[in-house]
C-alpha cells in the first residue's frame, strides 16, 4: 500500500508537534514528524530501539549523552539503544524529519 501523511495515522505530541505513522510493525517504525519553532521533546532513552533521524526541512538540535549535535536539512543522525537523548527545534522555522526505529519504540521509551 502507498503511504503518505494524508492516509496515515496522525497524532499530536509535546507542544503541538505532529507525527504521521507511515509504517509500524514489531520490527520497524517509520514516522514523519513536524516540530514548530522553539519546541523540544523530553530527555529519554530506548532499551531496544536503534533510531535513525533524517532531516527533511529546517535544522534540528540533538542532545545525546550530554553532547549537542546540529543536524541540517539533508543530513541524518543515528541514536543507539540506551542513549539518553532528545530533539529540539531551536529555530524560527518548522522542523520536518523522518524517524526510523528498529525495532518499534512502542512500549520502549523511558523518560528521565
N, C-alpha and C positions, 0 to 999 in steps of 0.2 A: 504494500500500500504506500502511496506517496504521502508524505507527511509535510506539514507546514504549520506556521503559527495559527492559521485560520481553522485547521481541523484537529488541533491537538489540545489536550487538557491544559488549562491555564490556571495558575493560582498567584496570589499576591503574597509576598513575604517581606519581612523587615519594614522599612519606611517607604511603602508604596513601590516596591520593586516587583517586576513581573517575571514569571517563569512559564515557559511553554515546554511541556514534556513531549519531546519528539520521539523518544524510544525509552521504554522502561521494562527491563526484564531482570531476572535474578543476576545475570552476569554483566549487564550493560545498561547504563543510563545515559541518555543524551538529552540535554536541555538547552534551550536558547533563553537567555536572560537579559533583562534591561534594568539598569540602575540609574535613577535620576541623579542629578548633580548633588554632591555633598551627602551621599548615603554610604553606609557600610553594613556588613553583616557582623555577627558576634564571633569572637575568638572561639574556635572549636577544633576538634580533630575527628578522624575516622579510624576505627580499629582496622578495617579491612580494605576500604576503597582507596584505589590509586586514582587520582584525578588529573585531568588534563584540561586546561582553560585556554581557549583561543579567542583573542580579542577581534571582534568584527568592526567595532566603531568606538572611538574615544581612546582613553588611556586609563588603565587600572593600576592601583597600588595594591600589592600583595604583601602581607606581613606573614612570614613563615619562620617559625622557630626563632623569633627575635631579630630577624633580618627583614629589610624592606627592599622590595623589588618594583620597579616601574616597568609595566608591560604595555606597549603601544599597539595600535591597530595593525593587524598582520603578524603579530608576534604571539607566542604561547609560553606557558609555564606549566610544569608538572609538579604535583604535590603528592608526596609519598604517604602511605598509611602511617598513622600515629604522629604526623607532623602537625603541630599547632599552627593554625593559620586563619586568616580572613581576608576578604577582598574589600576594597574601598574605592569609591569614586570621589576623589578629592578635587574634581574639576567642575567647570560650569556647563559642560555638555553631557548629554546622556551617554552612558556606557552600555554597549551591547556585546555579548560574548556567548560562546558555546562552552558548556561544561560537560565533559565526558568522563564517566566514572565506571570503573571496573573493580569489583562488582558494584551493583547499585548501592547508593547511600541510604536506602530505606532502612530504618532502624539501626543505622551505623554512624550516627552523629552524636558526639559527646561535647556539649558546651562547657566552657571553662569559666 
